[in-house]
Amino acid sequence: MVTGRSEASARKYDGALRNKLSKLAKAENITQQRLDLIDTLISFKEIANKLKTNPLFQSDDLKGNAMYSNALDRFAEYLARVQVADLTSDITAIVLDESSTETEKTAQIKQRIGQGEYRENLIKLWGGCAVTGYSQPWLLIASHIKPWKNSNEAERLNKFNGLLLVPNLDKVFDQGYISFNNEGKILISSDFERYEEIGIKRDMSIQLFKENRPFLEFHRQEVFRK
């Protein structure tokens, strides 16, 4: 369902998605699926971006005073809201599951967070492991800086509250054995013995974005084992 500024606008956008835009996408071999039946934001955005660069779409959108591009944008917003609600619901269910240990819950939450657009945003932001630069996506883990349980809804899906890390760094960062200062230089806990044996070095660093710093401040104060 597309939500517009008025019920009339919403009906127009819904109709455009089901009919005009779905037929155009099919005719241009962009997708054979009806657009209003797509249920993942990543898939929809890929299709929407292809449509927006299509000359036929651009011509019709110009004639229609941007109605078609607005229909695509409103549906993407709707899918984003659904995705946040689904993710929050899934995480809540994991947290309330009394049959799982805290370690198991942490692993399940990380796996759930690591799916979908949040992970894709971290891949686009960092391009690879934020520390080592390793760029094979299948091995990289989407890790929160300020932990999920301590974050509000906006912070939980904020790409700047995330690091893309190889598994050994992800594990020790999550457990507070390493952190990073405001210049991005690694901090290693005095509790962490023989860290060199898993490839961790004191000259490691991250090229930080300024938006990472408030989240890292929390990590240093509340997670890092000083």
Order of alpha helices (4+ residues) and beta strands (2+ residues): alpha-alpha-alpha-alpha-alpha-alpha-alpha-beta-alpha-beta-alpha-beta-beta-alpha
